Every structure is written in C-alpha cells, then in structure tokens.
Amino acid sequence: LVDKALNSYPKFPGHQIVILAQVLVNNVNAGYHQFVNMPVVAFNGEKVKNLAHMYQMVHQSQDDFWRFEMEEDKLIVIEPPPVQSEDAELLERHNIQFSASKDLPALLPKTSP
C-alpha cells in the first residue's frame, strides 16, 4: 500500500484509491475479518472512482446484495438490510462516533418527507 500511495498516479481527475482498512467483527460480515488494508476496485460491478463515489453507490444501491471487489480478485458479498440494521450497534461497540465523514451524506440526493 505504501508503494501504491507513493508511486502511483491518478488515472483521471478526481481519482482516489479507496482502501478497506478493516472489517469490524459482526455476525453480518462473518468470514471477512481477514480483509485488511485492501484497495476496493469496484462496487456491484462498477469501478470505484473515489471515496465519495463509492459512498454514493452504496447508499443509492437497490441491489439485493452488495459486492465489493478488491485487488487480487478478492470479493466481499453482503446483504444490505442486515448490515444497515447493525450500524448503530457496531458503531457503539467500537466507539466510533460517525458512520462517515460529515461531508459524505451531503452528496446524496435529498429525499422529500
């Protein structure tokens, strides 16, 4: 990862390498805990351009499963509803104050009441 960060160049304006730093232990993601410090290359078949792009794709997905494709042909496949229902408990257990940077939710379209 250090070599990639120091020696690679953006492939296009706005390109960022998105890294899955760690999978937090939970029943909904059992079996994926060994995924550490891995570049995410695609989500549900679409190339990831940067963190904001991936955030938008995940939060706007209507798919039955989320497929995170990593380098070296690694794959994480999870169901959105169970994952979303576990968010609050997972954040509390690991003392994480926010599920995302404060600027990312502003990228999503506003929903009417």
Chimera marker file (.cmm) of the C-alpha trace (Angstrom):
<marker_set name="trace">
<marker id="1" x="0.000" y="0.000" z="0.000" r="1" g="1" b="0" radius="0.5"/>
<marker id="2" x="2.827" y="2.413" z="0.792" r="1" g="1" b="0" radius="0.5"/>
<marker id="3" x="4.336" y="1.830" z="-2.660" r="1" g="1" b="0" radius="0.5"/>
<marker id="4" x="0.941" y="2.384" z="-4.287" r="1" g="1" b="0" radius="0.5"/>
<marker id="5" x="0.413" y="5.615" z="-2.336" r="1" g="1" b="0" radius="0.5"/>
<marker id="6" x="3.862" y="6.980" z="-3.089" r="1" g="1" b="0" radius="0.5"/>
<marker id="7" x="4.376" y="5.820" z="-6.652" r="1" g="1" b="0" radius="0.5"/>
<marker id="8" x="1.014" y="5.613" z="-8.394" r="1" g="1" b="0" radius="0.5"/>
<marker id="9" x="-0.677" y="8.440" z="-10.234" r="1" g="1" b="0" radius="0.5"/>
<marker id="10" x="-4.362" y="9.293" z="-10.540" r="1" g="1" b="0" radius="0.5"/>
<marker id="11" x="-5.910" y="7.593" z="-13.569" r="1" g="1" b="0" radius="0.5"/>
<marker id="12" x="-8.225" y="10.586" z="-14.167" r="1" g="1" b="0" radius="0.5"/>
<marker id="13" x="-9.121" y="13.861" z="-12.404" r="1" g="1" b="0" radius="0.5"/>
<marker id="14" x="-10.690" y="13.103" z="-9.016" r="1" g="1" b="0" radius="0.5"/>
<marker id="15" x="-9.369" y="9.526" z="-8.876" r="1" g="1" b="0" radius="0.5"/>
<marker id="16" x="-8.527" y="8.233" z="-5.397" r="1" g="1" b="0" radius="0.5"/>
<marker id="17" x="-7.527" y="4.801" z="-4.195" r="1" g="1" b="0" radius="0.5"/>
<marker id="18" x="-10.166" y="3.616" z="-1.719" r="1" g="1" b="0" radius="0.5"/>
<marker id="19" x="-8.809" y="1.299" z="0.969" r="1" g="1" b="0" radius="0.5"/>
<marker id="20" x="-10.801" y="-1.127" z="3.085" r="1" g="1" b="0" radius="0.5"/>
<marker id="21" x="-8.740" y="-0.687" z="6.248" r="1" g="1" b="0" radius="0.5"/>
<marker id="22" x="-10.505" y="-3.236" z="8.449" r="1" g="1" b="0" radius="0.5"/>
<marker id="23" x="-13.719" y="-5.247" z="8.684" r="1" g="1" b="0" radius="0.5"/>
<marker id="24" x="-15.250" y="-4.763" z="12.122" r="1" g="1" b="0" radius="0.5"/>
<marker id="25" x="-16.308" y="-8.055" z="13.712" r="1" g="1" b="0" radius="0.5"/>
<marker id="26" x="-20.028" y="-8.730" z="13.482" r="1" g="1" b="0" radius="0.5"/>
<marker id="27" x="-22.338" y="-11.617" z="12.534" r="1" g="1" b="0" radius="0.5"/>
<marker id="28" x="-23.412" y="-9.906" z="9.279" r="1" g="1" b="0" radius="0.5"/>
<marker id="29" x="-19.859" y="-9.927" z="7.921" r="1" g="1" b="0" radius="0.5"/>
<marker id="30" x="-18.603" y="-13.229" z="9.321" r="1" g="1" b="0" radius="0.5"/>
<marker id="31" x="-15.769" y="-14.697" z="7.303" r="1" g="1" b="0" radius="0.5"/>
<marker id="32" x="-14.442" y="-11.368" z="6.024" r="1" g="1" b="0" radius="0.5"/>
<marker id="33" x="-12.322" y="-10.364" z="9.029" r="1" g="1" b="0" radius="0.5"/>
<marker id="34" x="-9.091" y="-11.255" z="7.231" r="1" g="1" b="0" radius="0.5"/>
<marker id="35" x="-9.713" y="-8.444" z="4.723" r="1" g="1" b="0" radius="0.5"/>
<marker id="36" x="-7.304" y="-5.734" z="5.897" r="1" g="1" b="0" radius="0.5"/>
<marker id="37" x="-5.751" y="-2.798" z="4.021" r="1" g="1" b="0" radius="0.5"/>
<marker id="38" x="-7.128" y="-3.840" z="0.646" r="1" g="1" b="0" radius="0.5"/>
<marker id="39" x="-7.858" y="-1.479" z="-2.260" r="1" g="1" b="0" radius="0.5"/>
<marker id="40" x="-11.517" y="-1.551" z="-3.332" r="1" g="1" b="0" radius="0.5"/>
<marker id="41" x="-11.676" y="-1.549" z="-7.129" r="1" g="1" b="0" radius="0.5"/>
<marker id="42" x="-15.412" y="-1.963" z="-7.816" r="1" g="1" b="0" radius="0.5"/>
<marker id="43" x="-18.819" y="-2.000" z="-6.188" r="1" g="1" b="0" radius="0.5"/>
<marker id="44" x="-21.547" y="-4.142" z="-7.781" r="1" g="1" b="0" radius="0.5"/>
<marker id="45" x="-19.541" y="-4.261" z="-10.998" r="1" g="1" b="0" radius="0.5"/>
<marker id="46" x="-18.891" y="-0.510" z="-11.307" r="1" g="1" b="0" radius="0.5"/>
<marker id="47" x="-15.343" y="0.804" z="-10.916" r="1" g="1" b="0" radius="0.5"/>
<marker id="48" x="-14.809" y="2.921" z="-7.798" r="1" g="1" b="0" radius="0.5"/>
<marker id="49" x="-13.563" y="6.401" z="-8.735" r="1" g="1" b="0" radius="0.5"/>
<marker id="50" x="-13.024" y="7.751" z="-5.208" r="1" g="1" b="0" radius="0.5"/>
<marker id="51" x="-14.459" y="7.535" z="-1.697" r="1" g="1" b="0" radius="0.5"/>
<marker id="52" x="-17.351" y="9.922" z="-2.409" r="1" g="1" b="0" radius="0.5"/>
<marker id="53" x="-18.315" y="7.888" z="-5.491" r="1" g="1" b="0" radius="0.5"/>
<marker id="54" x="-18.296" y="4.627" z="-3.530" r="1" g="1" b="0" radius="0.5"/>
<marker id="55" x="-20.337" y="6.197" z="-0.719" r="1" g="1" b="0" radius="0.5"/>
<marker id="56" x="-22.959" y="7.330" z="-3.238" r="1" g="1" b="0" radius="0.5"/>
<marker id="57" x="-23.094" y="3.933" z="-4.957" r="1" g="1" b="0" radius="0.5"/>
<marker id="58" x="-23.523" y="2.059" z="-1.668" r="1" g="1" b="0" radius="0.5"/>
<marker id="59" x="-26.211" y="4.368" z="-0.290" r="1" g="1" b="0" radius="0.5"/>
<marker id="60" x="-28.168" y="4.516" z="-3.545" r="1" g="1" b="0" radius="0.5"/>
<marker id="61" x="-27.948" y="0.795" z="-4.319" r="1" g="1" b="0" radius="0.5"/>
<marker id="62" x="-31.210" y="-1.063" z="-4.807" r="1" g="1" b="0" radius="0.5"/>
<marker id="63" x="-29.451" y="-4.419" z="-5.307" r="1" g="1" b="0" radius="0.5"/>
<marker id="64" x="-30.209" y="-7.455" z="-3.159" r="1" g="1" b="0" radius="0.5"/>
<marker id="65" x="-26.507" y="-7.918" z="-2.422" r="1" g="1" b="0" radius="0.5"/>
<marker id="66" x="-23.527" y="-5.589" z="-2.158" r="1" g="1" b="0" radius="0.5"/>
<marker id="67" x="-20.434" y="-6.869" z="-3.976" r="1" g="1" b="0" radius="0.5"/>
<marker id="68" x="-17.167" y="-5.182" z="-3.037" r="1" g="1" b="0" radius="0.5"/>
<marker id="69" x="-14.416" y="-6.236" z="-5.433" r="1" g="1" b="0" radius="0.5"/>
<marker id="70" x="-10.866" y="-5.885" z="-4.142" r="1" g="1" b="0" radius="0.5"/>
<marker id="71" x="-7.496" y="-6.186" z="-5.791" r="1" g="1" b="0" radius="0.5"/>
<marker id="72" x="-6.131" y="-9.712" z="-6.243" r="1" g="1" b="0" radius="0.5"/>
<marker id="73" x="-9.635" y="-10.997" z="-7.135" r="1" g="1" b="0" radius="0.5"/>
<marker id="74" x="-10.874" y="-10.831" z="-3.528" r="1" g="1" b="0" radius="0.5"/>
<marker id="75" x="-14.613" y="-10.345" z="-3.075" r="1" g="1" b="0" radius="0.5"/>
<marker id="76" x="-16.946" y="-9.383" z="-0.218" r="1" g="1" b="0" radius="0.5"/>
<marker id="77" x="-20.662" y="-10.057" z="-0.737" r="1" g="1" b="0" radius="0.5"/>
<marker id="78" x="-23.174" y="-8.989" z="1.917" r="1" g="1" b="0" radius="0.5"/>
<marker id="79" x="-26.903" y="-8.296" z="2.165" r="1" g="1" b="0" radius="0.5"/>
<marker id="80" x="-27.748" y="-4.612" z="2.733" r="1" g="1" b="0" radius="0.5"/>
<marker id="81" x="-30.711" y="-4.869" z="5.169" r="1" g="1" b="0" radius="0.5"/>
<marker id="82" x="-28.883" y="-6.900" z="7.848" r="1" g="1" b="0" radius="0.5"/>
<marker id="83" x="-25.808" y="-4.687" z="7.538" r="1" g="1" b="0" radius="0.5"/>
<marker id="84" x="-27.803" y="-1.474" z="7.795" r="1" g="1" b="0" radius="0.5"/>
<marker id="85" x="-29.727" y="-2.717" z="10.833" r="1" g="1" b="0" radius="0.5"/>
<marker id="86" x="-26.453" y="-3.420" z="12.659" r="1" g="1" b="0" radius="0.5"/>
<marker id="87" x="-24.852" y="0.005" z="12.039" r="1" g="1" b="0" radius="0.5"/>
<marker id="88" x="-25.722" y="1.702" z="15.344" r="1" g="1" b="0" radius="0.5"/>
<marker id="89" x="-24.687" y="-1.262" z="17.495" r="1" g="1" b="0" radius="0.5"/>
<marker id="90" x="-21.437" y="-1.715" z="15.577" r="1" g="1" b="0" radius="0.5"/>
<marker id="91" x="-20.505" y="1.961" z="15.887" r="1" g="1" b="0" radius="0.5"/>
<marker id="92" x="-21.235" y="1.946" z="19.623" r="1" g="1" b="0" radius="0.5"/>
<marker id="93" x="-19.303" y="-1.282" z="20.265" r="1" g="1" b="0" radius="0.5"/>
<marker id="94" x="-16.196" y="0.100" z="18.558" r="1" g="1" b="0" radius="0.5"/>
<marker id="95" x="-16.521" y="3.660" z="19.950" r="1" g="1" b="0" radius="0.5"/>
<marker id="96" x="-16.986" y="5.195" z="16.506" r="1" g="1" b="0" radius="0.5"/>
<marker id="97" x="-18.836" y="8.484" z="16.655" r="1" g="1" b="0" radius="0.5"/>
<marker id="98" x="-19.935" y="8.780" z="12.999" r="1" g="1" b="0" radius="0.5"/>
<marker id="99" x="-20.555" y="6.204" z="10.269" r="1" g="1" b="0" radius="0.5"/>
<marker id="100" x="-18.990" y="8.517" z="7.667" r="1" g="1" b="0" radius="0.5"/>
<marker id="101" x="-17.221" y="11.828" z="7.297" r="1" g="1" b="0" radius="0.5"/>
<marker id="102" x="-19.666" y="14.670" z="7.807" r="1" g="1" b="0" radius="0.5"/>
<marker id="103" x="-19.338" y="15.828" z="4.177" r="1" g="1" b="0" radius="0.5"/>
<marker id="104" x="-20.322" y="12.498" z="2.579" r="1" g="1" b="0" radius="0.5"/>
<marker id="105" x="-24.068" y="12.413" z="3.442" r="1" g="1" b="0" radius="0.5"/>
<marker id="106" x="-24.446" y="15.812" z="1.743" r="1" g="1" b="0" radius="0.5"/>
<marker id="107" x="-23.560" y="14.100" z="-1.560" r="1" g="1" b="0" radius="0.5"/>
<marker id="108" x="-26.766" y="12.084" z="-1.538" r="1" g="1" b="0" radius="0.5"/>
<marker id="109" x="-29.942" y="13.456" z="-3.141" r="1" g="1" b="0" radius="0.5"/>
<marker id="110" x="-32.362" y="14.995" z="-0.678" r="1" g="1" b="0" radius="0.5"/>
<marker id="111" x="-35.473" y="12.895" z="-0.059" r="1" g="1" b="0" radius="0.5"/>
<marker id="112" x="-38.832" y="14.542" z="0.368" r="1" g="1" b="0" radius="0.5"/>
<marker id="113" x="-40.768" y="13.913" z="3.611" r="1" g="1" b="0" radius="0.5"/>
<link id1="1" id2="2" r="1" g="1" b="0" radius="0.2"/>
<link id1="2" id2="3" r="1" g="1" b="0" radius="0.2"/>
<link id1="3" id2="4" r="1" g="1" b="0" radius="0.2"/>
<link id1="4" id2="5" r="1" g="1" b="0" radius="0.2"/>
<link id1="5" id2="6" r="1" g="1" b="0" radius="0.2"/>
<link id1="6" id2="7" r="1" g="1" b="0" radius="0.2"/>
<link id1="7" id2="8" r="1" g="1" b="0" radius="0.2"/>
<link id1="8" id2="9" r="1" g="1" b="0" radius="0.2"/>
<link id1="9" id2="10" r="1" g="1" b="0" radius="0.2"/>
<link id1="10" id2="11" r="1" g="1" b="0" radius="0.2"/>
<link id1="11" id2="12" r="1" g="1" b="0" radius="0.2"/>
<link id1="12" id2="13" r="1" g="1" b="0" radius="0.2"/>
<link id1="13" id2="14" r="1" g="1" b="0" radius="0.2"/>
<link id1="14" id2="15" r="1" g="1" b="0" radius="0.2"/>
<link id1="15" id2="16" r="1" g="1" b="0" radius="0.2"/>
<link id1="16" id2="17" r="1" g="1" b="0" radius="0.2"/>
<link id1="17" id2="18" r="1" g="1" b="0" radius="0.2"/>
<link id1="18" id2="19" r="1" g="1" b="0" radius="0.2"/>
<link id1="19" id2="20" r="1" g="1" b="0" radius="0.2"/>
<link id1="20" id2="21" r="1" g="1" b="0" radius="0.2"/>
<link id1="21" id2="22" r="1" g="1" b="0" radius="0.2"/>
<link id1="22" id2="23" r="1" g="1" b="0" radius="0.2"/>
<link id1="23" id2="24" r="1" g="1" b="0" radius="0.2"/>
<link id1="24" id2="25" r="1" g="1" b="0" radius="0.2"/>
<link id1="25" id2="26" r="1" g="1" b="0" radius="0.2"/>
<link id1="26" id2="27" r="1" g="1" b="0" radius="0.2"/>
<link id1="27" id2="28" r="1" g="1" b="0" radius="0.2"/>
<link id1="28" id2="29" r="1" g="1" b="0" radius="0.2"/>
<link id1="29" id2="30" r="1" g="1" b="0" radius="0.2"/>
<link id1="30" id2="31" r="1" g="1" b="0" radius="0.2"/>
<link id1="31" id2="32" r="1" g="1" b="0" radius="0.2"/>
<link id1="32" id2="33" r="1" g="1" b="0" radius="0.2"/>
<link id1="33" id2="34" r="1" g="1" b="0" radius="0.2"/>
<link id1="34" id2="35" r="1" g="1" b="0" radius="0.2"/>
<link id1="35" id2="36" r="1" g="1" b="0" radius="0.2"/>
<link id1="36" id2="37" r="1" g="1" b="0" radius="0.2"/>
<link id1="37" id2="38" r="1" g="1" b="0" radius="0.2"/>
<link id1="38" id2="39" r="1" g="1" b="0" radius="0.2"/>
<link id1="39" id2="40" r="1" g="1" b="0" radius="0.2"/>
<link id1="40" id2="41" r="1" g="1" b="0" radius="0.2"/>
<link id1="41" id2="42" r="1" g="1" b="0" radius="0.2"/>
<link id1="42" id2="43" r="1" g="1" b="0" radius="0.2"/>
<link id1="43" id2="44" r="1" g="1" b="0" radius="0.2"/>
<link id1="44" id2="45" r="1" g="1" b="0" radius="0.2"/>
<link id1="45" id2="46" r="1" g="1" b="0" radius="0.2"/>
<link id1="46" id2="47" r="1" g="1" b="0" radius="0.2"/>
<link id1="47" id2="48" r="1" g="1" b="0" radius="0.2"/>
<link id1="48" id2="49" r="1" g="1" b="0" radius="0.2"/>
<link id1="49" id2="50" r="1" g="1" b="0" radius="0.2"/>
<link id1="50" id2="51" r="1" g="1" b="0" radius="0.2"/>
<link id1="51" id2="52" r="1" g="1" b="0" radius="0.2"/>
<link id1="52" id2="53" r="1" g="1" b="0" radius="0.2"/>
<link id1="53" id2="54" r="1" g="1" b="0" radius="0.2"/>
<link id1="54" id2="55" r="1" g="1" b="0" radius="0.2"/>
<link id1="55" id2="56" r="1" g="1" b="0" radius="0.2"/>
<link id1="56" id2="57" r="1" g="1" b="0" radius="0.2"/>
<link id1="57" id2="58" r="1" g="1" b="0" radius="0.2"/>
<link id1="58" id2="59" r="1" g="1" b="0" radius="0.2"/>
<link id1="59" id2="60" r="1" g="1" b="0" radius="0.2"/>
<link id1="60" id2="61" r="1" g="1" b="0" radius="0.2"/>
<link id1="61" id2="62" r="1" g="1" b="0" radius="0.2"/>
<link id1="62" id2="63" r="1" g="1" b="0" radius="0.2"/>
<link id1="63" id2="64" r="1" g="1" b="0" radius="0.2"/>
<link id1="64" id2="65" r="1" g="1" b="0" radius="0.2"/>
<link id1="65" id2="66" r="1" g="1" b="0" radius="0.2"/>
<link id1="66" id2="67" r="1" g="1" b="0" radius="0.2"/>
<link id1="67" id2="68" r="1" g="1" b="0" radius="0.2"/>
<link id1="68" id2="69" r="1" g="1" b="0" radius="0.2"/>
<link id1="69" id2="70" r="1" g="1" b="0" radius="0.2"/>
<link id1="70" id2="71" r="1" g="1" b="0" radius="0.2"/>
<link id1="71" id2="72" r="1" g="1" b="0" radius="0.2"/>
<link id1="72" id2="73" r="1" g="1" b="0" radius="0.2"/>
<link id1="73" id2="74" r="1" g="1" b="0" radius="0.2"/>
<link id1="74" id2="75" r="1" g="1" b="0" radius="0.2"/>
<link id1="75" id2="76" r="1" g="1" b="0" radius="0.2"/>
<link id1="76" id2="77" r="1" g="1" b="0" radius="0.2"/>
<link id1="77" id2="78" r="1" g="1" b="0" radius="0.2"/>
<link id1="78" id2="79" r="1" g="1" b="0" radius="0.2"/>
<link id1="79" id2="80" r="1" g="1" b="0" radius="0.2"/>
<link id1="80" id2="81" r="1" g="1" b="0" radius="0.2"/>
<link id1="81" id2="82" r="1" g="1" b="0" radius="0.2"/>
<link id1="82" id2="83" r="1" g="1" b="0" radius="0.2"/>
<link id1="83" id2="84" r="1" g="1" b="0" radius="0.2"/>
<link id1="84" id2="85" r="1" g="1" b="0" radius="0.2"/>
<link id1="85" id2="86" r="1" g="1" b="0" radius="0.2"/>
<link id1="86" id2="87" r="1" g="1" b="0" radius="0.2"/>
<link id1="87" id2="88" r="1" g="1" b="0" radius="0.2"/>
<link id1="88" id2="89" r="1" g="1" b="0" radius="0.2"/>
<link id1="89" id2="90" r="1" g="1" b="0" radius="0.2"/>
<link id1="90" id2="91" r="1" g="1" b="0" radius="0.2"/>
<link id1="91" id2="92" r="1" g="1" b="0" radius="0.2"/>
<link id1="92" id2="93" r="1" g="1" b="0" radius="0.2"/>
<link id1="93" id2="94" r="1" g="1" b="0" radius="0.2"/>
<link id1="94" id2="95" r="1" g="1" b="0" radius="0.2"/>
<link id1="95" id2="96" r="1" g="1" b="0" radius="0.2"/>
<link id1="96" id2="97" r="1" g="1" b="0" radius="0.2"/>
<link id1="97" id2="98" r="1" g="1" b="0" radius="0.2"/>
<link id1="98" id2="99" r="1" g="1" b="0" radius="0.2"/>
<link id1="99" id2="100" r="1" g="1" b="0" radius="0.2"/>
<link id1="100" id2="101" r="1" g="1" b="0" radius="0.2"/>
<link id1="101" id2="102" r="1" g="1" b="0" radius="0.2"/>
<link id1="102" id2="103" r="1" g="1" b="0" radius="0.2"/>
<link id1="103" id2="104" r="1" g="1" b="0" radius="0.2"/>
<link id1="104" id2="105" r="1" g="1" b="0" radius="0.2"/>
<link id1="105" id2="106" r="1" g="1" b="0" radius="0.2"/>
<link id1="106" id2="107" r="1" g="1" b="0" radius="0.2"/>
<link id1="107" id2="108" r="1" g="1" b="0" radius="0.2"/>
<link id1="108" id2="109" r="1" g="1" b="0" radius="0.2"/>
<link id1="109" id2="110" r="1" g="1" b="0" radius="0.2"/>
<link id1="110" id2="111" r="1" g="1" b="0" radius="0.2"/>
<link id1="111" id2="112" r="1" g="1" b="0" radius="0.2"/>
<link id1="112" id2="113" r="1" g="1" b="0" radius="0.2"/>
</marker_set>
